Amino acid sequence: MSDETPATTRHLRVVRGEPTPEELAALTAVVSAAGSGSADAAPEPPRRGRWSDPAGTHRQPWRHGPGGWRAALR
């Protein structure tokens, strides 16, 4: 073993131009924030559409008053 520091692995590489250290720090912060949020978040369960919803087969009371005829058809 030697007393030298281990070589750092570069994950980002500048292909064109000469960015300032502040620009590199901003880019690193944005990329690390974008990558860290997606790994911890659980995927949302799929939503059931109203067409296949079994609650639509249950009878509902008829509505009286204005617009009641629309509810009778649903």
mmJSON file of the N, C-alpha and C atoms, coordinates in Angstrom:
{"data_MODEL":{"atom_site":{
"group_PDB":["ATOM","ATOM","ATOM","ATOM","ATOM","ATOM","ATOM","ATOM","ATOM","ATOM","ATOM","ATOM","ATOM","ATOM","ATOM","ATOM","ATOM","ATOM","ATOM","ATOM","ATOM","ATOM","ATOM","ATOM","ATOM","ATOM","ATOM","ATOM","ATOM","ATOM","ATOM","ATOM","ATOM","ATOM","ATOM","ATOM","ATOM","ATOM","ATOM","ATOM","ATOM","ATOM","ATOM","ATOM","ATOM","ATOM","ATOM","ATOM","ATOM","ATOM","ATOM","ATOM","ATOM","ATOM","ATOM","ATOM","ATOM","ATOM","ATOM","ATOM","ATOM","ATOM","ATOM","ATOM","ATOM","ATOM","ATOM","ATOM","ATOM","ATOM","ATOM","ATOM","ATOM","ATOM","ATOM","ATOM","ATOM","ATOM","ATOM","ATOM","ATOM","ATOM","ATOM","ATOM","ATOM","ATOM","ATOM","ATOM","ATOM","ATOM","ATOM","ATOM","ATOM","ATOM","ATOM","ATOM","ATOM","ATOM","ATOM","ATOM","ATOM","ATOM","ATOM","ATOM","ATOM","ATOM","ATOM","ATOM","ATOM","ATOM","ATOM","ATOM","ATOM","ATOM","ATOM","ATOM","ATOM","ATOM","ATOM","ATOM","ATOM","ATOM","ATOM","ATOM","ATOM","ATOM","ATOM","ATOM","ATOM","ATOM","ATOM","ATOM","ATOM","ATOM","ATOM","ATOM","ATOM","ATOM","ATOM","ATOM","ATOM","ATOM","ATOM","ATOM","ATOM","ATOM","ATOM","ATOM","ATOM","ATOM","ATOM","ATOM","ATOM","ATOM","ATOM","ATOM","ATOM","ATOM","ATOM","ATOM","ATOM","ATOM","ATOM","ATOM","ATOM","ATOM","ATOM","ATOM","ATOM","ATOM","ATOM","ATOM","ATOM","ATOM","ATOM","ATOM","ATOM","ATOM","ATOM","ATOM","ATOM","ATOM","ATOM","ATOM","ATOM","ATOM","ATOM","ATOM","ATOM","ATOM","ATOM","ATOM","ATOM","ATOM","ATOM","ATOM","ATOM","ATOM","ATOM","ATOM","ATOM","ATOM","ATOM","ATOM","ATOM","ATOM","ATOM","ATOM","ATOM","ATOM","ATOM","ATOM","ATOM","ATOM","ATOM","ATOM","ATOM","ATOM","ATOM","ATOM","ATOM","ATOM"],
"id":[1,2,3,4,5,6,7,8,9,10,11,12,13,14,15,16,17,18,19,20,21,22,23,24,25,26,27,28,29,30,31,32,33,34,35,36,37,38,39,40,41,42,43,44,45,46,47,48,49,50,51,52,53,54,55,56,57,58,59,60,61,62,63,64,65,66,67,68,69,70,71,72,73,74,75,76,77,78,79,80,81,82,83,84,85,86,87,88,89,90,91,92,93,94,95,96,97,98,99,100,101,102,103,104,105,106,107,108,109,110,111,112,113,114,115,116,117,118,119,120,121,122,123,124,125,126,127,128,129,130,131,132,133,134,135,136,137,138,139,140,141,142,143,144,145,146,147,148,149,150,151,152,153,154,155,156,157,158,159,160,161,162,163,164,165,166,167,168,169,170,171,172,173,174,175,176,177,178,179,180,181,182,183,184,185,186,187,188,189,190,191,192,193,194,195,196,197,198,199,200,201,202,203,204,205,206,207,208,209,210,211,212,213,214,215,216,217,218,219,220,221,222],
"type_symbol":["N","C","C","N","C","C","N","C","C","N","C","C","N","C","C","N","C","C","N","C","C","N","C","C","N","C","C","N","C","C","N","C","C","N","C","C","N","C","C","N","C","C","N","C","C","N","C","C","N","C","C","N","C","C","N","C","C","N","C","C","N","C","C","N","C","C","N","C","C","N","C","C","N","C","C","N","C","C","N","C","C","N","C","C","N","C","C","N","C","C","N","C","C","N","C","C","N","C","C","N","C","C","N","C","C","N","C","C","N","C","C","N","C","C","N","C","C","N","C","C","N","C","C","N","C","C","N","C","C","N","C","C","N","C","C","N","C","C","N","C","C","N","C","C","N","C","C","N","C","C","N","C","C","N","C","C","N","C","C","N","C","C","N","C","C","N","C","C","N","C","C","N","C","C","N","C","C","N","C","C","N","C","C","N","C","C","N","C","C","N","C","C","N","C","C","N","C","C","N","C","C","N","C","C","N","C","C","N","C","C","N","C","C","N","C","C","N","C","C","N","C","C"],
"label_atom_id":["N","CA","C","N","CA","C","N","CA","C","N","CA","C","N","CA","C","N","CA","C","N","CA","C","N","CA","C","N","CA","C","N","CA","C","N","CA","C","N","CA","C","N","CA","C","N","CA","C","N","CA","C","N","CA","C","N","CA","C","N","CA","C","N","CA","C","N","CA","C","N","CA","C","N","CA","C","N","CA","C","N","CA","C","N","CA","C","N","CA","C","N","CA","C","N","CA","C","N","CA","C","N","CA","C","N","CA","C","N","CA","C","N","CA","C","N","CA","C","N","CA","C","N","CA","C","N","CA","C","N","CA","C","N","CA","C","N","CA","C","N","CA","C","N","CA","C","N","CA","C","N","CA","C","N","CA","C","N","CA","C","N","CA","C","N","CA","C","N","CA","C","N","CA","C","N","CA","C","N","CA","C","N","CA","C","N","CA","C","N","CA","C","N","CA","C","N","CA","C","N","CA","C","N","CA","C","N","CA","C","N","CA","C","N","CA","C","N","CA","C","N","CA","C","N","CA","C","N","CA","C","N","CA","C","N","CA","C","N","CA","C","N","CA","C","N","CA","C","N","CA","C","N","CA","C","N","CA","C"],
"label_alt_id":[null,null,null,null,null,null,null,null,null,null,null,null,null,null,null,null,null,null,null,null,null,null,null,null,null,null,null,null,null,null,null,null,null,null,null,null,null,null,null,null,null,null,null,null,null,null,null,null,null,null,null,null,null,null,null,null,null,null,null,null,null,null,null,null,null,null,null,null,null,null,null,null,null,null,null,null,null,null,null,null,null,null,null,null,null,null,null,null,null,null,null,null,null,null,null,null,null,null,null,null,null,null,null,null,null,null,null,null,null,null,null,null,null,null,null,null,null,null,null,null,null,null,null,null,null,null,null,null,null,null,null,null,null,null,null,null,null,null,null,null,null,null,null,null,null,null,null,null,null,null,null,null,null,null,null,null,null,null,null,null,null,null,null,null,null,null,null,null,null,null,null,null,null,null,null,null,null,null,null,null,null,null,null,null,null,null,null,null,null,null,null,null,null,null,null,null,null,null,null,null,null,null,null,null,null,null,null,null,null,null,null,null,null,null,null,null,null,null,null,null,null,null],
"label_comp_id":["MET","MET","MET","SER","SER","SER","ASP","ASP","ASP","GLU","GLU","GLU","THR","THR","THR","PRO","PRO","PRO","ALA","ALA","ALA","THR","THR","THR","THR","THR","THR","ARG","ARG","ARG","HIS","HIS","HIS","LEU","LEU","LEU","ARG","ARG","ARG","VAL","VAL","VAL","VAL","VAL","VAL","ARG","ARG","ARG","GLY","GLY","GLY","GLU","GLU","GLU","PRO","PRO","PRO","THR","THR","THR","PRO","PRO","PRO","GLU","GLU","GLU","GLU","GLU","GLU","LEU","LEU","LEU","ALA","ALA","ALA","ALA","ALA","ALA","LEU","LEU","LEU","THR","THR","THR","ALA","ALA","ALA","VAL","VAL","VAL","VAL","VAL","VAL","SER","SER","SER","ALA","ALA","ALA","ALA","ALA","ALA","GLY","GLY","GLY","SER","SER","SER","GLY","GLY","GLY","SER","SER","SER","ALA","ALA","ALA","ASP","ASP","ASP","ALA","ALA","ALA","ALA","ALA","ALA","PRO","PRO","PRO","GLU","GLU","GLU","PRO","PRO","PRO","PRO","PRO","PRO","ARG","ARG","ARG","ARG","ARG","ARG","GLY","GLY","GLY","ARG","ARG","ARG","TRP","TRP","TRP","SER","SER","SER","ASP","ASP","ASP","PRO","PRO","PRO","ALA","ALA","ALA","GLY","GLY","GLY","THR","THR","THR","HIS","HIS","HIS","ARG","ARG","ARG","GLN","GLN","GLN","PRO","PRO","PRO","TRP","TRP","TRP","ARG","ARG","ARG","HIS","HIS","HIS","GLY","GLY","GLY","PRO","PRO","PRO","GLY","GLY","GLY","GLY","GLY","GLY","TRP","TRP","TRP","ARG","ARG","ARG","ALA","ALA","ALA","ALA","ALA","ALA","LEU","LEU","LEU","ARG","ARG","ARG"],
"label_asym_id":["A","A","A","A","A","A","A","A","A","A","A","A","A","A","A","A","A","A","A","A","A","A","A","A","A","A","A","A","A","A","A","A","A","A","A","A","A","A","A","A","A","A","A","A","A","A","A","A","A","A","A","A","A","A","A","A","A","A","A","A","A","A","A","A","A","A","A","A","A","A","A","A","A","A","A","A","A","A","A","A","A","A","A","A","A","A","A","A","A","A","A","A","A","A","A","A","A","A","A","A","A","A","A","A","A","A","A","A","A","A","A","A","A","A","A","A","A","A","A","A","A","A","A","A","A","A","A","A","A","A","A","A","A","A","A","A","A","A","A","A","A","A","A","A","A","A","A","A","A","A","A","A","A","A","A","A","A","A","A","A","A","A","A","A","A","A","A","A","A","A","A","A","A","A","A","A","A","A","A","A","A","A","A","A","A","A","A","A","A","A","A","A","A","A","A","A","A","A","A","A","A","A","A","A","A","A","A","A","A","A","A","A","A","A","A","A","A","A","A","A","A","A"],
"label_entity_id":["1","1","1","1","1","1","1","1","1","1","1","1","1","1","1","1","1","1","1","1","1","1","1","1","1","1","1","1","1","1","1","1","1","1","1","1","1","1","1","1","1","1","1","1","1","1","1","1","1","1","1","1","1","1","1","1","1","1","1","1","1","1","1","1","1","1","1","1","1","1","1","1","1","1","1","1","1","1","1","1","1","1","1","1","1","1","1","1","1","1","1","1","1","1","1","1","1","1","1","1","1","1","1","1","1","1","1","1","1","1","1","1","1","1","1","1","1","1","1","1","1","1","1","1","1","1","1","1","1","1","1","1","1","1","1","1","1","1","1","1","1","1","1","1","1","1","1","1","1","1","1","1","1","1","1","1","1","1","1","1","1","1","1","1","1","1","1","1","1","1","1","1","1","1","1","1","1","1","1","1","1","1","1","1","1","1","1","1","1","1","1","1","1","1","1","1","1","1","1","1","1","1","1","1","1","1","1","1","1","1","1","1","1","1","1","1","1","1","1","1","1","1"],
"label_seq_id":[1,1,1,2,2,2,3,3,3,4,4,4,5,5,5,6,6,6,7,7,7,8,8,8,9,9,9,10,10,10,11,11,11,12,12,12,13,13,13,14,14,14,15,15,15,16,16,16,17,17,17,18,18,18,19,19,19,20,20,20,21,21,21,22,22,22,23,23,23,24,24,24,25,25,25,26,26,26,27,27,27,28,28,28,29,29,29,30,30,30,31,31,31,32,32,32,33,33,33,34,34,34,35,35,35,36,36,36,37,37,37,38,38,38,39,39,39,40,40,40,41,41,41,42,42,42,43,43,43,44,44,44,45,45,45,46,46,46,47,47,47,48,48,48,49,49,49,50,50,50,51,51,51,52,52,52,53,53,53,54,54,54,55,55,55,56,56,56,57,57,57,58,58,58,59,59,59,60,60,60,61,61,61,62,62,62,63,63,63,64,64,64,65,65,65,66,66,66,67,67,67,68,68,68,69,69,69,70,70,70,71,71,71,72,72,72,73,73,73,74,74,74],
"pdbx_PDB_ins_code":[null,null,null,null,null,null,null,null,null,null,null,null,null,null,null,null,null,null,null,null,null,null,null,null,null,null,null,null,null,null,null,null,null,null,null,null,null,null,null,null,null,null,null,null,null,null,null,null,null,null,null,null,null,null,null,null,null,null,null,null,null,null,null,null,null,null,null,null,null,null,null,null,null,null,null,null,null,null,null,null,null,null,null,null,null,null,null,null,null,null,null,null,null,null,null,null,null,null,null,null,null,null,null,null,null,null,null,null,null,null,null,null,null,null,null,null,null,null,null,null,null,null,null,null,null,null,null,null,null,null,null,null,null,null,null,null,null,null,null,null,null,null,null,null,null,null,null,null,null,null,null,null,null,null,null,null,null,null,null,null,null,null,null,null,null,null,null,null,null,null,null,null,null,null,null,null,null,null,null,null,null,null,null,null,null,null,null,null,null,null,null,null,null,null,null,null,null,null,null,null,null,null,null,null,null,null,null,null,null,null,null,null,null,null,null,null,null,null,null,null,null,null],
"Cartn_x":[0.838,0.0,0.881,0.402,1.14,0.296,0.927,0.25,-0.427,-0.476,-1.081,-2.61,-3.254,-4.713,-5.194,-6.309,-6.799,-7.279,-7.155,-7.581,-9.104,-9.568,-11.014,-11.574,-12.769,-13.437,-14.285,-14.122,-14.887,-16.161,-17.29,-18.57,-19.079,-18.606,-18.975,-17.715,-17.868,-16.721,-17.147,-16.354,-16.633,-16.054,-16.908,-16.48,-16.045,-16.755,-16.449,-16.565,-15.674,-15.722,-14.93,-14.864,-14.151,-15.066,-15.842,-16.747,-15.977,-16.566,-15.97,-16.267,-15.541,-15.83,-17.257,-17.815,-19.186,-20.177,-19.934,-20.805,-20.733,-19.544,-19.4,-20.107,-20.024,-20.694,-22.212,-22.734,-24.176,-24.625,-23.857,-24.197,-24.172,-23.175,-23.079,-24.247,-24.65,-25.779,-27.08,-27.298,-28.526,-28.572,-27.469,-27.443,-27.593,-26.953,-27.075,-28.473,-29.105,-30.464,-31.459,-31.272,-32.185,-32.053,-30.871,-30.665,-31.046,-30.978,-31.256,-32.74,-33.592,-35.021,-35.726,-35.28,-35.993,-35.737,-34.632,-34.324,-35.123,-35.421,-36.114,-37.633,-38.148,-39.592,-40.185,-41.265,-41.95,-42.875,-43.003,-43.894,-45.35,-46.137,-47.549,-48.297,-49.256,-50.037,-50.908,-51.19,-52.004,-53.42,-53.975,-55.323,-56.335,-57.436,-58.506,-59.427,-59.727,-60.622,-62.062,-62.878,-64.277,-65.037,-64.565,-65.256,-65.241,-64.13,-64.027,-64.287,-64.794,-65.057,-66.331,-66.249,-67.443,-68.501,-68.161,-69.144,-70.209,-69.916,-70.888,-72.059,-71.932,-73.011,-74.031,-73.743,-74.675,-75.75,-76.935,-78.026,-77.914,-78.257,-78.252,-79.648,-80.015,-81.356,-81.49,-82.695,-82.965,-82.907,-82.345,-82.241,-83.434,-83.948,-85.089,-84.603,-85.36,-85.039,-84.347,-83.805,-83.163,-81.966,-81.896,-80.8,-80.995,-82.128,-82.371,-82.482,-82.917,-83.047,-81.686,-80.65,-79.315,-78.813,-79.11,-78.667,-79.375,-80.56,-81.305,-80.654,-79.893,-79.247,-77.908,-77.353,-76.017,-76.094],
"Cartn_y":[-1.181,0.0,1.242,2.236,3.494,4.576,5.686,6.799,7.741,7.386,8.255,8.18,9.241,9.243,8.426,7.726,6.928,7.82,7.324,8.087,8.225,9.407,9.637,9.207,8.69,8.276,9.433,9.768,10.859,10.301,10.866,10.447,11.42,12.644,13.659,14.105,14.368,14.805,15.973,17.034,18.2,17.915,17.945,17.615,18.859,19.957,21.165,22.368,23.309,24.529,24.407,25.5,25.537,26.144,25.312,25.848,26.291,27.231,27.697,26.674,26.726,25.8,25.943,27.157,27.358,26.661,26.714,26.044,24.525,24.004,22.566,22.132,22.954,22.633,22.643,23.592,23.657,22.45,22.071,20.908,19.637,19.477,18.299,18.23,19.366,19.386,19.001,19.496,19.189,17.712,17.176,15.774,14.844,15.149,14.283,14.365,15.529,15.653,14.925,14.972,14.29,12.781,12.297,10.862,10.281,11.054,10.51,10.368,11.184,11.139,9.968,9.534,8.483,7.106,6.892,5.573,5.302,6.331,6.147,6.124,6.704,6.816,5.482,5.085,3.852,4.144,3.221,3.478,3.498,4.337,4.446,3.211,2.736,1.596,2.027,1.116,1.504,1.873,2.875,3.323,2.514,2.2,1.481,2.489,2.252,3.147,2.966,3.954,3.872,2.831,2.49,1.51,0.14,-0.223,-1.533,-1.475,-0.369,-0.22,-0.987,-1.952,-2.706,-1.88,-0.708,0.12,0.644,0.639,1.105,0.161,-1.086,-2.052,-1.944,-1.221,-1.075,-0.045,-0.319,0.625,1.815,2.949,4.177,4.765,5.49,6.087,7.145,7.283,8.275,9.662,10.566,11.937,12.735,13.574,14.415,15.827,16.545,17.942,18.157,19.359,19.681,18.752,18.241,17.355,15.929,15.589,14.231,13.225,13.66,12.762,12.289,13.134,12.703,11.6,11.694,10.689,9.369,9.37,8.141,7.263,7.874,7.124,6.545,6.963,6.514,5.382],
"Cartn_z":[0.0,0.0,0.0,-0.651,-0.689,-0.023,0.249,0.912,-0.073,-1.353,-2.353,-2.266,-2.654,-2.672,-3.868,-3.732,-4.859,-6.006,-7.2,-8.373,-8.365,-8.685,-8.708,-10.051,-10.019,-11.244,-11.752,-13.013,-13.599,-14.218,-13.81,-14.351,-15.405,-15.364,-16.349,-17.073,-18.361,-19.138,-20.008,-20.032,-20.867,-22.247,-23.251,-24.607,-25.362,-25.152,-25.904,-24.994,-25.128,-24.345,-23.05,-22.333,-21.062,-20.004,-19.3,-18.283,-17.04,-16.342,-15.091,-13.995,-12.894,-11.781,-11.25,-11.287,-10.838,-11.767,-13.07,-14.028,-13.871,-13.628,-13.405,-12.123,-11.091,-9.838,-10.023,-10.785,-11.039,-11.853,-12.85,-13.665,-12.832,-11.994,-11.134,-10.16,-9.607,-8.672,-9.363,-10.585,-11.308,-11.688,-12.182,-12.602,-11.408,-10.3,-9.126,-8.512,-8.546,-8.014,-8.902,-10.201,-11.117,-10.988,-10.746,-10.646,-9.301,-8.252,-6.923,-6.642,-7.215,-6.937,-7.584,-8.737,-9.452,-8.843,-8.183,-7.633,-6.355,-5.579,-4.305,-4.458,-5.514,-5.678,-6.131,-5.498,-5.879,-7.06,-7.989,-9.126,-8.674,-9.334,-8.986,-9.483,-8.714,-9.195,-10.376,-11.286,-12.44,-12.012,-12.661,-12.337,-13.131,-12.495,-13.162,-13.824,-15.078,-15.806,-15.346,-15.614,-15.19,-15.981,-17.171,-17.988,-17.321,-16.671,-16.028,-14.523,-14.032,-12.605,-12.23,-11.288,-10.933,-10.202,-9.71,-9.012,-9.973,-11.259,-12.225,-12.412,-11.966,-12.115,-10.99,-9.941,-8.823,-9.167,-8.728,-8.991,-8.057,-8.573,-7.793,-7.815,-6.777,-6.765,-7.849,-8.374,-9.403,-8.79,-9.501,-9.021,-9.519,-8.661,-9.006,-9.277,-10.038,-10.261,-11.602,-11.784,-13.05,-13.327,-14.531,-14.909,-14.455,-13.863,-13.394,-14.524,-15.695,-16.824,-17.304,-17.115,-17.489,-16.586,-15.318,-14.363,-14.563,-15.148,-15.356,-16.413,-17.314,-18.386,-17.977,-16.895,-16.491,-15.513],
"occupancy":[1.0,1.0,1.0,1.0,1.0,1.0,1.0,1.0,1.0,1.0,1.0,1.0,1.0,1.0,1.0,1.0,1.0,1.0,1.0,1.0,1.0,1.0,1.0,1.0,1.0,1.0,1.0,1.0,1.0,1.0,1.0,1.0,1.0,1.0,1.0,1.0,1.0,1.0,1.0,1.0,1.0,1.0,1.0,1.0,1.0,1.0,1.0,1.0,1.0,1.0,1.0,1.0,1.0,1.0,1.0,1.0,1.0,1.0,1.0,1.0,1.0,1.0,1.0,1.0,1.0,1.0,1.0,1.0,1.0,1.0,1.0,1.0,1.0,1.0,1.0,1.0,1.0,1.0,1.0,1.0,1.0,1.0,1.0,1.0,1.0,1.0,1.0,1.0,1.0,1.0,1.0,1.0,1.0,1.0,1.0,1.0,1.0,1.0,1.0,1.0,1.0,1.0,1.0,1.0,1.0,1.0,1.0,1.0,1.0,1.0,1.0,1.0,1.0,1.0,1.0,1.0,1.0,1.0,1.0,1.0,1.0,1.0,1.0,1.0,1.0,1.0,1.0,1.0,1.0,1.0,1.0,1.0,1.0,1.0,1.0,1.0,1.0,1.0,1.0,1.0,1.0,1.0,1.0,1.0,1.0,1.0,1.0,1.0,1.0,1.0,1.0,1.0,1.0,1.0,1.0,1.0,1.0,1.0,1.0,1.0,1.0,1.0,1.0,1.0,1.0,1.0,1.0,1.0,1.0,1.0,1.0,1.0,1.0,1.0,1.0,1.0,1.0,1.0,1.0,1.0,1.0,1.0,1.0,1.0,1.0,1.0,1.0,1.0,1.0,1.0,1.0,1.0,1.0,1.0,1.0,1.0,1.0,1.0,1.0,1.0,1.0,1.0,1.0,1.0,1.0,1.0,1.0,1.0,1.0,1.0,1.0,1.0,1.0,1.0,1.0,1.0,1.0,1.0,1.0,1.0,1.0,1.0],
"B_iso_or_equiv":[0.0,0.0,0.0,0.0,0.0,0.0,0.0,0.0,0.0,0.0,0.0,0.0,0.0,0.0,0.0,0.0,0.0,0.0,0.0,0.0,0.0,0.0,0.0,0.0,0.0,0.0,0.0,0.0,0.0,0.0,0.0,0.0,0.0,0.0,0.0,0.0,0.0,0.0,0.0,0.0,0.0,0.0,0.0,0.0,0.0,0.0,0.0,0.0,0.0,0.0,0.0,0.0,0.0,0.0,0.0,0.0,0.0,0.0,0.0,0.0,0.0,0.0,0.0,0.0,0.0,0.0,0.0,0.0,0.0,0.0,0.0,0.0,0.0,0.0,0.0,0.0,0.0,0.0,0.0,0.0,0.0,0.0,0.0,0.0,0.0,0.0,0.0,0.0,0.0,0.0,0.0,0.0,0.0,0.0,0.0,0.0,0.0,0.0,0.0,0.0,0.0,0.0,0.0,0.0,0.0,0.0,0.0,0.0,0.0,0.0,0.0,0.0,0.0,0.0,0.0,0.0,0.0,0.0,0.0,0.0,0.0,0.0,0.0,0.0,0.0,0.0,0.0,0.0,0.0,0.0,0.0,0.0,0.0,0.0,0.0,0.0,0.0,0.0,0.0,0.0,0.0,0.0,0.0,0.0,0.0,0.0,0.0,0.0,0.0,0.0,0.0,0.0,0.0,0.0,0.0,0.0,0.0,0.0,0.0,0.0,0.0,0.0,0.0,0.0,0.0,0.0,0.0,0.0,0.0,0.0,0.0,0.0,0.0,0.0,0.0,0.0,0.0,0.0,0.0,0.0,0.0,0.0,0.0,0.0,0.0,0.0,0.0,0.0,0.0,0.0,0.0,0.0,0.0,0.0,0.0,0.0,0.0,0.0,0.0,0.0,0.0,0.0,0.0,0.0,0.0,0.0,0.0,0.0,0.0,0.0,0.0,0.0,0.0,0.0,0.0,0.0,0.0,0.0,0.0,0.0,0.0,0.0],
"pdbx_formal_charge":[null,null,null,null,null,null,null,null,null,null,null,null,null,null,null,null,null,null,null,null,null,null,null,null,null,null,null,null,null,null,null,null,null,null,null,null,null,null,null,null,null,null,null,null,null,null,null,null,null,null,null,null,null,null,null,null,null,null,null,null,null,null,null,null,null,null,null,null,null,null,null,null,null,null,null,null,null,null,null,null,null,null,null,null,null,null,null,null,null,null,null,null,null,null,null,null,null,null,null,null,null,null,null,null,null,null,null,null,null,null,null,null,null,null,null,null,null,null,null,null,null,null,null,null,null,null,null,null,null,null,null,null,null,null,null,null,null,null,null,null,null,null,null,null,null,null,null,null,null,null,null,null,null,null,null,null,null,null,null,null,null,null,null,null,null,null,null,null,null,null,null,null,null,null,null,null,null,null,null,null,null,null,null,null,null,null,null,null,null,null,null,null,null,null,null,null,null,null,null,null,null,null,null,null,null,null,null,null,null,null,null,null,null,null,null,null,null,null,null,null,null,null],
"auth_seq_id":[1,1,1,2,2,2,3,3,3,4,4,4,5,5,5,6,6,6,7,7,7,8,8,8,9,9,9,10,10,10,11,11,11,12,12,12,13,13,13,14,14,14,15,15,15,16,16,16,17,17,17,18,18,18,19,19,19,20,20,20,21,21,21,22,22,22,23,23,23,24,24,24,25,25,25,26,26,26,27,27,27,28,28,28,29,29,29,30,30,30,31,31,31,32,32,32,33,33,33,34,34,34,35,35,35,36,36,36,37,37,37,38,38,38,39,39,39,40,40,40,41,41,41,42,42,42,43,43,43,44,44,44,45,45,45,46,46,46,47,47,47,48,48,48,49,49,49,50,50,50,51,51,51,52,52,52,53,53,53,54,54,54,55,55,55,56,56,56,57,57,57,58,58,58,59,59,59,60,60,60,61,61,61,62,62,62,63,63,63,64,64,64,65,65,65,66,66,66,67,67,67,68,68,68,69,69,69,70,70,70,71,71,71,72,72,72,73,73,73,74,74,74],
"auth_comp_id":["MET","MET","MET","SER","SER","SER","ASP","ASP","ASP","GLU","GLU","GLU","THR","THR","THR","PRO","PRO","PRO","ALA","ALA","ALA","THR","THR","THR","THR","THR","THR","ARG","ARG","ARG","HIS","HIS","HIS","LEU","LEU","LEU","ARG","ARG","ARG","VAL","VAL","VAL","VAL","VAL","VAL","ARG","ARG","ARG","GLY","GLY","GLY","GLU","GLU","GLU","PRO","PRO","PRO","THR","THR","THR","PRO","PRO","PRO","GLU","GLU","GLU","GLU","GLU","GLU","LEU","LEU","LEU","ALA","ALA","ALA","ALA","ALA","ALA","LEU","LEU","LEU","THR","THR","THR","ALA","ALA","ALA","VAL","VAL","VAL","VAL","VAL","VAL","SER","SER","SER","ALA","ALA","ALA","ALA","ALA","ALA","GLY","GLY","GLY","SER","SER","SER","GLY","GLY","GLY","SER","SER","SER","ALA","ALA","ALA","ASP","ASP","ASP","ALA","ALA","ALA","ALA","ALA","ALA","PRO","PRO","PRO","GLU","GLU","GLU","PRO","PRO","PRO","PRO","PRO","PRO","ARG","ARG","ARG","ARG","ARG","ARG","GLY","GLY","GLY","ARG","ARG","ARG","TRP","TRP","TRP","SER","SER","SER","ASP","ASP","ASP","PRO","PRO","PRO","ALA","ALA","ALA","GLY","GLY","GLY","THR","THR","THR","HIS","HIS","HIS","ARG","ARG","ARG","GLN","GLN","GLN","PRO","PRO","PRO","TRP","TRP","TRP","ARG","ARG","ARG","HIS","HIS","HIS","GLY","GLY","GLY","PRO","PRO","PRO","GLY","GLY","GLY","GLY","GLY","GLY","TRP","TRP","TRP","ARG","ARG","ARG","ALA","ALA","ALA","ALA","ALA","ALA","LEU","LEU","LEU","ARG","ARG","ARG"],
"auth_asym_id":["A","A","A","A","A","A","A","A","A","A","A","A","A","A","A","A","A","A","A","A","A","A","A","A","A","A","A","A","A","A","A","A","A","A","A","A","A","A","A","A","A","A","A","A","A","A","A","A","A","A","A","A","A","A","A","A","A","A","A","A","A","A","A","A","A","A","A","A","A","A","A","A","A","A","A","A","A","A","A","A","A","A","A","A","A","A","A","A","A","A","A","A","A","A","A","A","A","A","A","A","A","A","A","A","A","A","A","A","A","A","A","A","A","A","A","A","A","A","A","A","A","A","A","A","A","A","A","A","A","A","A","A","A","A","A","A","A","A","A","A","A","A","A","A","A","A","A","A","A","A","A","A","A","A","A","A","A","A","A","A","A","A","A","A","A","A","A","A","A","A","A","A","A","A","A","A","A","A","A","A","A","A","A","A","A","A","A","A","A","A","A","A","A","A","A","A","A","A","A","A","A","A","A","A","A","A","A","A","A","A","A","A","A","A","A","A","A","A","A","A","A","A"],
"auth_atom_id":["N","CA","C","N","CA","C","N","CA","C","N","CA","C","N","CA","C","N","CA","C","N","CA","C","N","CA","C","N","CA","C","N","CA","C","N","CA","C","N","CA","C","N","CA","C","N","CA","C","N","CA","C","N","CA","C","N","CA","C","N","CA","C","N","CA","C","N","CA","C","N","CA","C","N","CA","C","N","CA","C","N","CA","C","N","CA","C","N","CA","C","N","CA","C","N","CA","C","N","CA","C","N","CA","C","N","CA","C","N","CA","C","N","CA","C","N","CA","C","N","CA","C","N","CA","C","N","CA","C","N","CA","C","N","CA","C","N","CA","C","N","CA","C","N","CA","C","N","CA","C","N","CA","C","N","CA","C","N","CA","C","N","CA","C","N","CA","C","N","CA","C","N","CA","C","N","CA","C","N","CA","C","N","CA","C","N","CA","C","N","CA","C","N","CA","C","N","CA","C","N","CA","C","N","CA","C","N","CA","C","N","CA","C","N","CA","C","N","CA","C","N","CA","C","N","CA","C","N","CA","C","N","CA","C","N","CA","C","N","CA","C","N","CA","C","N","CA","C","N","CA","C","N","CA","C","N","CA","C"],
"pdbx_PDB_model_num":[1,1,1,1,1,1,1,1,1,1,1,1,1,1,1,1,1,1,1,1,1,1,1,1,1,1,1,1,1,1,1,1,1,1,1,1,1,1,1,1,1,1,1,1,1,1,1,1,1,1,1,1,1,1,1,1,1,1,1,1,1,1,1,1,1,1,1,1,1,1,1,1,1,1,1,1,1,1,1,1,1,1,1,1,1,1,1,1,1,1,1,1,1,1,1,1,1,1,1,1,1,1,1,1,1,1,1,1,1,1,1,1,1,1,1,1,1,1,1,1,1,1,1,1,1,1,1,1,1,1,1,1,1,1,1,1,1,1,1,1,1,1,1,1,1,1,1,1,1,1,1,1,1,1,1,1,1,1,1,1,1,1,1,1,1,1,1,1,1,1,1,1,1,1,1,1,1,1,1,1,1,1,1,1,1,1,1,1,1,1,1,1,1,1,1,1,1,1,1,1,1,1,1,1,1,1,1,1,1,1,1,1,1,1,1,1,1,1,1,1,1,1]
}}}
